[in-house]
Amino acid sequence: MRRAVHMPATLGVIAGEYKPLYRAWATDLSLNGVGLLTEHDVPINTFLHVNLEAKAGEELLMPIRICYVSKLLGMTYRIGGTFSFSQPNDRNPLLF
């Protein structure tokens, strides 16, 4: 089940500290992942972290694997990311 959200987010990597690479707009959340809109064609199977700070009120980095990318309009892409936690219980309860 997905829950609609409307909030800014960033996609980035952790290299010592979090380095944002892409601005995004989160459109939906589920227990398994997140839907995003971006202006970048992010490669499928890329592992990134999505920062959902707007939801949590503080930096909230969630590891994701890009599962699909679909071009919508011009330079707008719909991205689906599956959470990729090391442990099933690593999901942050702030999301739900």
SEFIZA-3560 file (N, C-alpha, C; in Angstrom, 3 decimals):
REM SEFIZA-3560
<numar><xx>0.828</xx><yy>-1.174</yy><zz>0.000</zz><atom>N</atom></numar>
<numar><xx>0.000</xx><yy>0.000</yy><zz>0.000</zz><atom>CA</atom></numar>
<numar><xx>0.879</xx><yy>1.247</yy><zz>0.000</zz><atom>C</atom></numar>
<numar><xx>0.546</xx><yy>2.183</yy><zz>-0.844</zz><atom>N</atom></numar>
<numar><xx>1.311</xx><yy>3.429</yy><zz>-0.923</zz><atom>CA</atom></numar>
<numar><xx>0.548</xx><yy>4.560</yy><zz>-0.255</zz><atom>C</atom></numar>
<numar><xx>1.319</xx><yy>5.485</yy><zz>0.303</zz><atom>N</atom></numar>
<numar><xx>0.727</xx><yy>6.677</yy><zz>0.901</zz><atom>CA</atom></numar>
<numar><xx>1.218</xx><yy>7.878</yy><zz>0.114</zz><atom>C</atom></numar>
<numar><xx>0.290</xx><yy>8.679</yy><zz>-0.364</zz><atom>N</atom></numar>
<numar><xx>0.661</xx><yy>9.866</yy><zz>-1.125</zz><atom>CA</atom></numar>
<numar><xx>1.340</xx><yy>10.886</yy><zz>-0.207</zz><atom>C</atom></numar>
<numar><xx>2.427</xx><yy>11.438</yy><zz>-0.690</zz><atom>N</atom></numar>
<numar><xx>3.124</xx><yy>12.523</yy><zz>0.004</zz><atom>CA</atom></numar>
<numar><xx>3.494</xx><yy>13.563</yy><zz>-1.044</zz><atom>C</atom></numar>
<numar><xx>3.764</xx><yy>14.743</yy><zz>-0.598</zz><atom>N</atom></numar>
<numar><xx>4.181</xx><yy>15.826</yy><zz>-1.499</zz><atom>CA</atom></numar>
<numar><xx>5.242</xx><yy>16.624</yy><zz>-0.756</zz><atom>C</atom></numar>
<numar><xx>6.520</xx><yy>16.281</yy><zz>-1.033</zz><atom>N</atom></numar>
<numar><xx>7.593</xx><yy>16.940</yy><zz>-0.290</zz><atom>CA</atom></numar>
<numar><xx>8.900</xx><yy>16.904</yy><zz>-1.061</zz><atom>C</atom></numar>
<numar><xx>9.741</xx><yy>17.893</yy><zz>-0.829</zz><atom>N</atom></numar>
<numar><xx>11.059</xx><yy>17.879</yy><zz>-1.458</zz><atom>CA</atom></numar>
<numar><xx>11.926</xx><yy>16.795</yy><zz>-0.832</zz><atom>C</atom></numar>
<numar><xx>12.860</xx><yy>16.311</yy><zz>-1.635</zz><atom>N</atom></numar>
<numar><xx>13.815</xx><yy>15.296</yy><zz>-1.182</zz><atom>CA</atom></numar>
<numar><xx>15.090</xx><yy>15.474</yy><zz>-1.999</zz><atom>C</atom></numar>
<numar><xx>16.145</xx><yy>14.834</yy><zz>-1.567</zz><atom>N</atom></numar>
<numar><xx>17.368</xx><yy>14.793</yy><zz>-2.369</zz><atom>CA</atom></numar>
<numar><xx>17.826</xx><yy>13.348</yy><zz>-2.465</zz><atom>C</atom></numar>
<numar><xx>18.519</xx><yy>13.059</yy><zz>-3.560</zz><atom>N</atom></numar>
<numar><xx>19.163</xx><yy>11.761</yy><zz>-3.753</zz><atom>CA</atom></numar>
<numar><xx>20.661</xx><yy>11.998</yy><zz>-3.705</zz><atom>C</atom></numar>
<numar><xx>21.378</xx><yy>11.154</yy><zz>-3.004</zz><atom>N</atom></numar>
<numar><xx>22.810</xx><yy>11.342</yy><zz>-2.909</zz><atom>CA</atom></numar>
<numar><xx>23.529</xx><yy>10.084</yy><zz>-2.475</zz><atom>C</atom></numar>
<numar><xx>24.797</xx><yy>10.264</yy><zz>-2.173</zz><atom>N</atom></numar>
<numar><xx>25.651</xx><yy>9.162</yy><zz>-1.739</zz><atom>CA</atom></numar>
<numar><xx>26.267</xx><yy>9.513</yy><zz>-0.389</zz><atom>C</atom></numar>
<numar><xx>26.700</xx><yy>8.487</yy><zz>0.301</zz><atom>N</atom></numar>
<numar><xx>27.431</xx><yy>8.711</yy><zz>1.540</zz><atom>CA</atom></numar>
<numar><xx>28.886</xx><yy>8.400</yy><zz>1.267</zz><atom>C</atom></numar>
<numar><xx>29.689</xx><yy>9.420</yy><zz>1.340</zz><atom>N</atom></numar>
<numar><xx>31.144</xx><yy>9.303</yy><zz>1.162</zz><atom>CA</atom></numar>
<numar><xx>31.765</xx><yy>10.015</yy><zz>2.359</zz><atom>C</atom></numar>
<numar><xx>31.771</xx><yy>9.334</yy><zz>3.487</zz><atom>N</atom></numar>
<numar><xx>32.177</xx><yy>9.970</yy><zz>4.734</zz><atom>CA</atom></numar>
<numar><xx>30.980</xx><yy>10.688</yy><zz>5.341</zz><atom>C</atom></numar>
<numar><xx>30.371</xx><yy>11.550</yy><zz>4.571</zz><atom>N</atom></numar>
<numar><xx>29.139</xx><yy>12.231</yy><zz>4.959</zz><atom>CA</atom></numar>
<numar><xx>28.211</xx><yy>12.239</yy><zz>3.749</zz><atom>C</atom></numar>
<numar><xx>26.976</xx><yy>12.637</yy><zz>3.954</zz><atom>N</atom></numar>
<numar><xx>25.987</xx><yy>12.644</yy><zz>2.872</zz><atom>CA</atom></numar>
<numar><xx>26.309</xx><yy>13.729</yy><zz>1.857</zz><atom>C</atom></numar>
<numar><xx>26.367</xx><yy>13.348</yy><zz>0.579</zz><atom>N</atom></numar>
<numar><xx>26.614</xx><yy>14.274</yy><zz>-0.533</zz><atom>CA</atom></numar>
<numar><xx>25.405</xx><yy>14.234</yy><zz>-1.466</zz><atom>C</atom></numar>
<numar><xx>24.548</xx><yy>15.268</yy><zz>-1.444</zz><atom>N</atom></numar>
<numar><xx>23.401</xx><yy>15.272</yy><zz>-2.353</zz><atom>CA</atom></numar>
<numar><xx>23.850</xx><yy>15.403</yy><zz>-3.807</zz><atom>C</atom></numar>
<numar><xx>23.222</xx><yy>14.607</yy><zz>-4.683</zz><atom>N</atom></numar>
<numar><xx>23.534</xx><yy>14.649</yy><zz>-6.113</zz><atom>CA</atom></numar>
<numar><xx>22.386</xx><yy>15.218</yy><zz>-6.942</zz><atom>C</atom></numar>
<numar><xx>21.150</xx><yy>14.870</yy><zz>-6.565</zz><atom>N</atom></numar>
<numar><xx>19.978</xx><yy>15.265</yy><zz>-7.349</zz><atom>CA</atom></numar>
<numar><xx>18.880</xx><yy>15.794</yy><zz>-6.428</zz><atom>C</atom></numar>
<numar><xx>18.215</xx><yy>16.847</yy><zz>-6.886</zz><atom>N</atom></numar>
<numar><xx>17.004</xx><yy>17.297</yy><zz>-6.196</zz><atom>CA</atom></numar>
<numar><xx>15.848</xx><yy>16.445</yy><zz>-6.698</zz><atom>C</atom></numar>
<numar><xx>14.886</xx><yy>16.201</yy><zz>-5.828</zz><atom>N</atom></numar>
<numar><xx>13.750</xx><yy>15.365</yy><zz>-6.202</zz><atom>CA</atom></numar>
<numar><xx>12.505</xx><yy>15.843</yy><zz>-5.475</zz><atom>C</atom></numar>
<numar><xx>11.378</xx><yy>15.301</yy><zz>-5.885</zz><atom>N</atom></numar>
<numar><xx>10.101</xx><yy>15.548</yy><zz>-5.220</zz><atom>CA</atom></numar>
<numar><xx>9.505</xx><yy>14.177</yy><zz>-4.929</zz><atom>C</atom></numar>
<numar><xx>9.308</xx><yy>13.876</yy><zz>-3.645</zz><atom>N</atom></numar>
<numar><xx>8.718</xx><yy>12.598</yy><zz>-3.253</zz><atom>CA</atom></numar>
<numar><xx>7.209</xx><yy>12.666</yy><zz>-3.464</zz><atom>C</atom></numar>
<numar><xx>6.656</xx><yy>11.641</yy><zz>-4.111</zz><atom>N</atom></numar>
<numar><xx>5.228</xx><yy>11.616</yy><zz>-4.411</zz><atom>CA</atom></numar>
<numar><xx>4.485</xx><yy>10.537</yy><zz>-3.637</zz><atom>C</atom></numar>
<numar><xx>5.179</xx><yy>9.463</yy><zz>-3.267</zz><atom>N</atom></numar>
<numar><xx>4.523</xx><yy>8.417</yy><zz>-2.492</zz><atom>CA</atom></numar>
<numar><xx>5.547</xx><yy>7.591</yy><zz>-1.725</zz><atom>C</atom></numar>
<numar><xx>5.079</xx><yy>7.031</yy><zz>-0.618</zz><atom>N</atom></numar>
<numar><xx>5.897</xx><yy>6.173</yy><zz>0.242</zz><atom>CA</atom></numar>
<numar><xx>5.150</xx><yy>4.880</yy><zz>0.505</zz><atom>C</atom></numar>
<numar><xx>5.889</xx><yy>3.813</yy><zz>0.643</zz><atom>N</atom></numar>
<numar><xx>5.325</xx><yy>2.549</yy><zz>1.093</zz><atom>CA</atom></numar>
<numar><xx>6.340</xx><yy>1.896</yy><zz>2.019</zz><atom>C</atom></numar>
<numar><xx>5.987</xx><yy>0.764</yy><zz>2.578</zz><atom>N</atom></numar>
<numar><xx>6.951</xx><yy>0.057</yy><zz>3.424</zz><atom>CA</atom></numar>
<numar><xx>8.163</xx><yy>-0.403</yy><zz>2.638</zz><atom>C</atom></numar>
<numar><xx>7.986</xx><yy>-0.555</yy><zz>1.321</zz><atom>N</atom></numar>
<numar><xx>9.071</xx><yy>-1.091</yy><zz>0.491</zz><atom>CA</atom></numar>
<numar><xx>9.840</xx><yy>-0.063</yy><zz>-0.313</zz><atom>C</atom></numar>
<numar><xx>9.344</xx><yy>1.163</yy><zz>-0.421</zz><atom>N</atom></numar>
<numar><xx>10.073</xx><yy>2.114</yy><zz>-1.245</zz><atom>CA</atom></numar>
<numar><xx>9.437</xx><yy>3.479</yy><zz>-1.335</zz><atom>C</atom></numar>
<numar><xx>9.925</xx><yy>4.234</yy><zz>-2.316</zz><atom>N</atom></numar>
<numar><xx>9.514</xx><yy>5.621</yy><zz>-2.484</zz><atom>CA</atom></numar>
<numar><xx>9.404</xx><yy>5.945</yy><zz>-3.971</zz><atom>C</atom></numar>
<numar><xx>8.426</xx><yy>6.759</yy><zz>-4.318</zz><atom>N</atom></numar>
<numar><xx>8.288</xx><yy>7.273</yy><zz>-5.677</zz><atom>CA</atom></numar>
<numar><xx>8.749</xx><yy>8.712</yy><zz>-5.709</zz><atom>C</atom></numar>
<numar><xx>9.503</xx><yy>9.058</yy><zz>-6.740</zz><atom>N</atom></numar>
<numar><xx>10.100</xx><yy>10.392</yy><zz>-6.837</zz><atom>CA</atom></numar>
<numar><xx>9.946</xx><yy>10.962</yy><zz>-8.234</zz><atom>C</atom></numar>
<numar><xx>9.976</xx><yy>12.278</yy><zz>-8.331</zz><atom>N</atom></numar>
<numar><xx>10.096</xx><yy>12.983</yy><zz>-9.603</zz><atom>CA</atom></numar>
<numar><xx>11.425</xx><yy>13.721</yy><zz>-9.575</zz><atom>C</atom></numar>
<numar><xx>12.177</xx><yy>13.662</yy><zz>-10.669</zz><atom>N</atom></numar>
<numar><xx>13.454</xx><yy>14.370</yy><zz>-10.765</zz><atom>CA</atom></numar>
<numar><xx>13.607</xx><yy>14.969</yy><zz>-12.151</zz><atom>C</atom></numar>
<numar><xx>14.634</xx><yy>15.768</yy><zz>-12.304</zz><atom>N</atom></numar>
<numar><xx>15.002</xx><yy>16.309</yy><zz>-13.611</zz><atom>CA</atom></numar>
<numar><xx>16.183</xx><yy>15.545</yy><zz>-14.192</zz><atom>C</atom></numar>
<numar><xx>16.490</xx><yy>14.375</yy><zz>-13.615</zz><atom>N</atom></numar>
<numar><xx>17.657</xx><yy>13.603</yy><zz>-14.035</zz><atom>CA</atom></numar>
<numar><xx>17.275</xx><yy>12.160</yy><zz>-14.334</zz><atom>C</atom></numar>
<numar><xx>17.857</xx><yy>11.626</yy><zz>-15.364</zz><atom>N</atom></numar>
<numar><xx>17.667</xx><yy>10.228</yy><zz>-15.743</zz><atom>CA</atom></numar>
<numar><xx>18.677</xx><yy>9.406</yy><zz>-14.954</zz><atom>C</atom></numar>
<numar><xx>18.270</xx><yy>8.944</yy><zz>-13.783</zz><atom>N</atom></numar>
<numar><xx>19.160</xx><yy>8.195</yy><zz>-12.893</zz><atom>CA</atom></numar>
<numar><xx>19.196</xx><yy>6.739</yy><zz>-13.362</zz><atom>C</atom></numar>
<numar><xx>20.355</xx><yy>6.148</yy><zz>-13.509</zz><atom>N</atom></numar>
<numar><xx>20.444</xx><yy>4.765</yy><zz>-13.995</zz><atom>CA</atom></numar>
<numar><xx>19.750</xx><yy>3.756</yy><zz>-13.076</zz><atom>C</atom></numar>
<numar><xx>19.069</xx><yy>2.805</yy><zz>-13.693</zz><atom>N</atom></numar>
<numar><xx>18.428</xx><yy>1.724</yy><zz>-12.954</zz><atom>CA</atom></numar>
<numar><xx>19.508</xx><yy>0.899</yy><zz>-12.254</zz><atom>C</atom></numar>
<numar><xx>19.172</xx><yy>0.354</yy><zz>-11.100</zz><atom>N</atom></numar>
<numar><xx>20.049</xx><yy>-0.452</yy><zz>-10.235</zz><atom>CA</atom></numar>
<numar><xx>21.134</xx><yy>0.354</yy><zz>-9.543</zz><atom>C</atom></numar>
<numar><xx>21.033</xx><yy>1.665</yy><zz>-9.579</zz><atom>N</atom></numar>
<numar><xx>21.957</xx><yy>2.514</yy><zz>-8.828</zz><atom>CA</atom></numar>
<numar><xx>21.540</xx><yy>2.499</yy><zz>-7.357</zz><atom>C</atom></numar>
<numar><xx>22.511</xx><yy>2.385</yy><zz>-6.470</zz><atom>N</atom></numar>
<numar><xx>22.240</xx><yy>2.462</yy><zz>-5.034</zz><atom>CA</atom></numar>
<numar><xx>22.547</xx><yy>3.873</yy><zz>-4.562</zz><atom>C</atom></numar>
<numar><xx>21.543</xx><yy>4.519</yy><zz>-3.978</zz><atom>N</atom></numar>
<numar><xx>21.661</xx><yy>5.889</yy><zz>-3.476</zz><atom>CA</atom></numar>
<numar><xx>21.014</xx><yy>5.972</yy><zz>-2.104</zz><atom>C</atom></numar>
<numar><xx>21.075</xx><yy>7.142</yy><zz>-1.518</zz><atom>N</atom></numar>
<numar><xx>20.327</xx><yy>7.436</yy><zz>-0.297</zz><atom>CA</atom></numar>
<numar><xx>19.374</xx><yy>8.574</yy><zz>-0.617</zz><atom>C</atom></numar>
<numar><xx>18.142</xx><yy>8.429</yy><zz>-0.163</zz><atom>N</atom></numar>
<numar><xx>17.175</xx><yy>9.514</yy><zz>-0.314</zz><atom>CA</atom></numar>
<numar><xx>17.048</xx><yy>10.179</yy><zz>1.055</zz><atom>C</atom></numar>
<numar><xx>17.124</xx><yy>11.510</yy><zz>1.054</zz><atom>N</atom></numar>
<numar><xx>16.987</xx><yy>12.273</yy><zz>2.289</zz><atom>CA</atom></numar>
<numar><xx>15.553</xx><yy>12.777</yy><zz>2.368</zz><atom>C</atom></numar>
<numar><xx>14.817</xx><yy>12.262</yy><zz>3.339</zz><atom>N</atom></numar>
<numar><xx>13.420</xx><yy>12.641</yy><zz>3.532</zz><atom>CA</atom></numar>
<numar><xx>13.279</xx><yy>13.585</yy><zz>4.726</zz><atom>C</atom></numar>
<numar><xx>14.150</xx><yy>14.565</yy><zz>4.769</zz><atom>N</atom></numar>
<numar><xx>14.184</xx><yy>15.529</yy><zz>5.867</zz><atom>CA</atom></numar>
<numar><xx>12.858</xx><yy>16.261</yy><zz>6.032</zz><atom>C</atom></numar>
<numar><xx>12.192</xx><yy>16.579</yy><zz>4.926</zz><atom>N</atom></numar>
<numar><xx>10.927</xx><yy>17.309</yy><zz>5.003</zz><atom>CA</atom></numar>
<numar><xx>9.876</xx><yy>16.500</yy><zz>5.761</zz><atom>C</atom></numar>
<numar><xx>9.953</xx><yy>15.192</yy><zz>5.721</zz><atom>N</atom></numar>
<numar><xx>9.006</xx><yy>14.324</yy><zz>6.431</zz><atom>CA</atom></numar>
<numar><xx>9.357</xx><yy>14.222</yy><zz>7.913</zz><atom>C</atom></numar>
<numar><xx>10.642</xx><yy>14.098</yy><zz>8.203</zz><atom>N</atom></numar>
<numar><xx>11.091</xx><yy>13.816</yy><zz>9.567</zz><atom>CA</atom></numar>
<numar><xx>11.395</xx><yy>15.072</yy><zz>10.383</zz><atom>C</atom></numar>
<numar><xx>11.638</xx><yy>16.204</yy><zz>9.730</zz><atom>N</atom></numar>
<numar><xx>12.027</xx><yy>17.407</yy><zz>10.459</zz><atom>CA</atom></numar>
<numar><xx>13.516</xx><yy>17.473</yy><zz>10.748</zz><atom>C</atom></numar>
<numar><xx>14.234</xx><yy>16.427</yy><zz>10.376</zz><atom>N</atom></numar>
<numar><xx>15.694</xx><yy>16.366</yy><zz>10.503</zz><atom>CA</atom></numar>
<numar><xx>16.192</xx><yy>15.422</yy><zz>9.418</zz><atom>C</atom></numar>
<numar><xx>17.488</xx><yy>15.426</yy><zz>9.176</zz><atom>N</atom></numar>
<numar><xx>18.041</xx><yy>14.558</yy><zz>8.133</zz><atom>CA</atom></numar>
<numar><xx>17.604</xx><yy>13.112</yy><zz>8.365</zz><atom>C</atom></numar>
<numar><xx>17.003</xx><yy>12.510</yy><zz>7.335</zz><atom>N</atom></numar>
<numar><xx>16.557</xx><yy>11.125</yy><zz>7.391</zz><atom>CA</atom></numar>
<numar><xx>17.004</xx><yy>10.446</yy><zz>6.106</zz><atom>C</atom></numar>
<numar><xx>18.128</xx><yy>9.730</yy><zz>6.175</zz><atom>N</atom></numar>
<numar><xx>18.720</xx><yy>9.090</yy><zz>5.005</zz><atom>CA</atom></numar>
<numar><xx>18.262</xx><yy>7.644</yy><zz>4.918</zz><atom>C</atom></numar>
<numar><xx>17.632</xx><yy>7.319</yy><zz>3.792</zz><atom>N</atom></numar>
<numar><xx>17.119</xx><yy>5.972</yy><zz>3.575</zz><atom>CA</atom></numar>
<numar><xx>17.810</xx><yy>5.388</yy><zz>2.356</zz><atom>C</atom></numar>
<numar><xx>18.439</xx><yy>4.207</yy><zz>2.481</zz><atom>N</atom></numar>
<numar><xx>19.119</xx><yy>3.599</yy><zz>1.341</zz><atom>CA</atom></numar>
<numar><xx>18.096</xx><yy>3.032</yy><zz>0.353</zz><atom>C</atom></numar>
<numar><xx>18.291</xx><yy>3.330</yy><zz>-0.940</zz><atom>N</atom></numar>
<numar><xx>17.387</xx><yy>2.807</yy><zz>-1.962</zz><atom>CA</atom></numar>
<numar><xx>18.175</xx><yy>2.283</yy><zz>-3.159</zz><atom>C</atom></numar>
<numar><xx>17.506</xx><yy>1.388</yy><zz>-3.883</zz><atom>N</atom></numar>
<numar><xx>18.001</xx><yy>0.938</yy><zz>-5.184</zz><atom>CA</atom></numar>
<numar><xx>16.988</xx><yy>1.415</yy><zz>-6.205</zz><atom>C</atom></numar>
<numar><xx>17.463</xx><yy>2.085</yy><zz>-7.251</zz><atom>N</atom></numar>
<numar><xx>16.577</xx><yy>2.591</yy><zz>-8.296</zz><atom>CA</atom></numar>
<numar><xx>16.046</xx><yy>1.402</yy><zz>-9.093</zz><atom>C</atom></numar>
<numar><xx>14.728</xx><yy>1.204</yy><zz>-9.071</zz><atom>N</atom></numar>
<numar><xx>14.088</xx><yy>0.052</yy><zz>-9.726</zz><atom>CA</atom></numar>
<numar><xx>13.562</xx><yy>0.384</yy><zz>-11.109</zz><atom>C</atom></numar>
<numar><xx>13.054</xx><yy>1.582</yy><zz>-11.258</zz><atom>N</atom></numar>
<numar><xx>12.580</xx><yy>1.964</yy><zz>-12.585</zz><atom>CA</atom></numar>
<numar><xx>12.683</xx><yy>3.464</yy><zz>-12.766</zz><atom>C</atom></numar>
<numar><xx>12.803</xx><yy>3.854</yy><zz>-14.021</zz><atom>N</atom></numar>
<numar><xx>12.848</xx><yy>5.258</yy><zz>-14.411</zz><atom>CA</atom></numar>
<numar><xx>11.985</xx><yy>5.398</yy><zz>-15.648</zz><atom>C</atom></numar>
<numar><xx>11.094</xx><yy>6.348</yy><zz>-15.628</zz><atom>N</atom></numar>
<numar><xx>10.214</xx><yy>6.581</yy><zz>-16.761</zz><atom>CA</atom></numar>
<numar><xx>10.195</xx><yy>8.072</yy><zz>-17.080</zz><atom>C</atom></numar>
<numar><xx>10.479</xx><yy>8.417</yy><zz>-18.329</zz><atom>N</atom></numar>
<numar><xx>10.455</xx><yy>9.827</yy><zz>-18.731</zz><atom>CA</atom></numar>
<numar><xx>9.004</xx><yy>10.268</yy><zz>-18.866</zz><atom>C</atom></numar>
<numar><xx>8.652</xx><yy>11.372</yy><zz>-18.211</zz><atom>N</atom></numar>
<numar><xx>7.285</xx><yy>11.866</yy><zz>-18.260</zz><atom>CA</atom></numar>
<numar><xx>7.129</xx><yy>12.989</yy><zz>-19.276</zz><atom>C</atom></numar>
<numar><xx>7.812</xx><yy>14.098</yy><zz>-19.039</zz><atom>N</atom></numar>
<numar><xx>7.734</xx><yy>15.275</yy><zz>-19.903</zz><atom>CA</atom></numar>
<numar><xx>9.108</xx><yy>15.914</yy><zz>-19.999</zz><atom>C</atom></numar>
<numar><xx>9.523</xx><yy>16.281</yy><zz>-21.176</zz><atom>N</atom></numar>
<numar><xx>10.796</xx><yy>17.003</yy><zz>-21.330</zz><atom>CA</atom></numar>
<numar><xx>11.906</xx><yy>16.440</yy><zz>-20.478</zz><atom>C</atom></numar>
<numar><xx>12.204</xx><yy>17.131</yy><zz>-19.403</zz><atom>N</atom></numar>
<numar><xx>13.272</xx><yy>16.711</yy><zz>-18.495</zz><atom>CA</atom></numar>
<numar><xx>12.720</xx><yy>16.282</yy><zz>-17.134</zz><atom>C</atom></numar>
<numar><xx>11.557</xx><yy>15.649</yy><zz>-17.125</zz><atom>N</atom></numar>
<numar><xx>10.964</xx><yy>15.164</yy><zz>-15.882</zz><atom>CA</atom></numar>
<numar><xx>10.896</xx><yy>13.641</yy><zz>-15.926</zz><atom>C</atom></numar>
<numar><xx>11.414</xx><yy>13.017</yy><zz>-14.874</zz><atom>N</atom></numar>
<numar><xx>11.470</xx><yy>11.559</yy><zz>-14.799</zz><atom>CA</atom></numar>
<numar><xx>10.769</xx><yy>11.079</yy><zz>-13.538</zz><atom>C</atom></numar>
<numar><xx>10.038</xx><yy>10.001</yy><zz>-13.664</zz><atom>N</atom></numar>
<numar><xx>9.420</xx><yy>9.316</yy><zz>-12.530</zz><atom>CA</atom></numar>
<numar><xx>10.376</xx><yy>8.197</yy><zz>-12.142</zz><atom>C</atom></numar>
<numar><xx>10.773</xx><yy>8.177</yy><zz>-10.873</zz><atom>N</atom></numar>
<numar><xx>11.730</xx><yy>7.187</yy><zz>-10.380</zz><atom>CA</atom></numar>
<numar><xx>11.071</xx><yy>6.384</yy><zz>-9.270</zz><atom>C</atom></numar>
<numar><xx>11.278</xx><yy>5.079</yy><zz>-9.321</zz><atom>N</atom></numar>
<numar><xx>10.844</xx><yy>4.201</yy><zz>-8.244</zz><atom>CA</atom></numar>
<numar><xx>12.059</xx><yy>3.645</yy><zz>-7.548</zz><atom>C</atom></numar>
<numar><xx>12.128</xx><yy>3.820</yy><zz>-6.250</zz><atom>N</atom></numar>
<numar><xx>13.251</xx><yy>3.310</yy><zz>-5.474</zz><atom>CA</atom></numar>
<numar><xx>12.782</xx><yy>2.342</yy><zz>-4.414</zz><atom>C</atom></numar>
<numar><xx>13.421</xx><yy>1.181</yy><zz>-4.352</zz><atom>N</atom></numar>
<numar><xx>13.132</xx><yy>0.184</yy><zz>-3.332</zz><atom>CA</atom></numar>
<numar><xx>14.102</xx><yy>0.370</yy><zz>-2.179</zz><atom>C</atom></numar>
<numar><xx>13.586</xx><yy>0.431</yy><zz>-0.965</zz><atom>N</atom></numar>
<numar><xx>14.472</xx><yy>0.537</yy><zz>0.190</zz><atom>CA</atom></numar>
<numar><xx>15.370</xx><yy>-0.693</yy><zz>0.239</zz><atom>C</atom></numar>
<numar><xx>16.638</xx><yy>-0.480</yy><zz>0.546</zz><atom>N</atom></numar>
<numar><xx>17.588</xx><yy>-1.601</yy><zz>0.615</zz><atom>CA</atom></numar>
<numar><xx>18.300</xx><yy>-1.563</yy><zz>1.960</zz><atom>C</atom></numar>
<numar><xx>17.587</xx><yy>-2.018</yy><zz>2.974</zz><atom>N</atom></numar>
<numar><xx>18.124</xx><yy>-2.052</yy><zz>4.328</zz><atom>CA</atom></numar>
<numar><xx>18.927</xx><yy>-3.328</yy><zz>4.551</zz><atom>C</atom></numar>
<numar><xx>19.960</xx><yy>-3.230</yy><zz>5.384</zz><atom>N</atom></numar>
<numar><xx>20.737</xx><yy>-4.420</yy><zz>5.730</zz><atom>CA</atom></numar>
<numar><xx>19.894</xx><yy>-5.371</yy><zz>6.574</zz><atom>C</atom></numar>
<numar><xx>19.072</xx><yy>-4.807</yy><zz>7.437</zz><atom>N</atom></numar>
<numar><xx>18.205</xx><yy>-5.593</yy><zz>8.318</zz><atom>CA</atom></numar>
<numar><xx>16.756</xx><yy>-5.149</yy><zz>8.104</zz><atom>C</atom></numar>
<numar><xx>15.820</xx><yy>-6.079</yy><zz>8.095</zz><atom>N</atom></numar>
<numar><xx>14.415</xx><yy>-5.718</yy><zz>7.877</zz><atom>CA</atom></numar>
<numar><xx>13.877</xx><yy>-4.697</yy><zz>8.880</zz><atom>C</atom></numar>
<numar><xx>14.412</xx><yy>-4.689</yy><zz>10.094</zz><atom>N</atom></numar>
<numar><xx>13.920</xx><yy>-3.772</yy><zz>11.126</zz><atom>CA</atom></numar>
<numar><xx>14.571</xx><yy>-2.397</yy><zz>11.065</zz><atom>C</atom></numar>
<numar><xx>15.367</xx><yy>-2.114</yy><zz>10.043</zz><atom>N</atom></numar>
<numar><xx>16.038</xx><yy>-0.823</yy><zz>9.934</zz><atom>CA</atom></numar>
<numar><xx>15.134</xx><yy>0.281</yy><zz>9.389</zz><atom>C</atom></numar>
<numar><xx>13.909</xx><yy>-0.052</yy><zz>8.991</zz><atom>N</atom></numar>
<numar><xx>12.984</xx><yy>0.973</yy><zz>8.502</zz><atom>CA</atom></numar>
<numar><xx>12.736</xx><yy>1.987</yy><zz>9.610</zz><atom>C</atom></numar>
<numar><xx>12.747</xx><yy>3.259</yy><zz>9.249</zz><atom>N</atom></numar>
<numar><xx>12.545</xx><yy>4.298</yy><zz>10.233</zz><atom>CA</atom></numar>
<numar><xx>11.052</xx><yy>4.447</yy><zz>10.523</zz><atom>C</atom></numar>
<numar><xx>10.629</xx><yy>4.334</yy><zz>11.778</zz><atom>N</atom></numar>
<numar><xx>9.203</xx><yy>4.442</yy><zz>12.091</zz><atom>CA</atom></numar>
<numar><xx>8.623</xx><yy>5.808</yy><zz>11.796</zz><atom>C</atom></numar>
<numar><xx>9.453</xx><yy>6.830</yy><zz>11.620</zz><atom>N</atom></numar>
<numar><xx>8.947</xx><yy>8.167</yy><zz>11.280</zz><atom>CA</atom></numar>
<numar><xx>8.236</xx><yy>8.197</yy><zz>9.939</zz><atom>C</atom></numar>
<numar><xx>8.561</xx><yy>7.246</yy><zz>9.067</zz><atom>N</atom></numar>
<numar><xx>7.955</xx><yy>7.224</yy><zz>7.744</zz><atom>CA</atom></numar>
<numar><xx>6.492</xx><yy>6.830</yy><zz>7.804</zz><atom>C</atom></numar>
<numar><xx>6.122</xx><yy>6.043</yy><zz>8.774</zz><atom>N</atom></numar>
<numar><xx>4.790</xx><yy>5.455</yy><zz>8.782</zz><atom>CA</atom></numar>
<numar><xx>4.161</xx><yy>5.654</yy><zz>10.107</zz><atom>C</atom></numar>
//
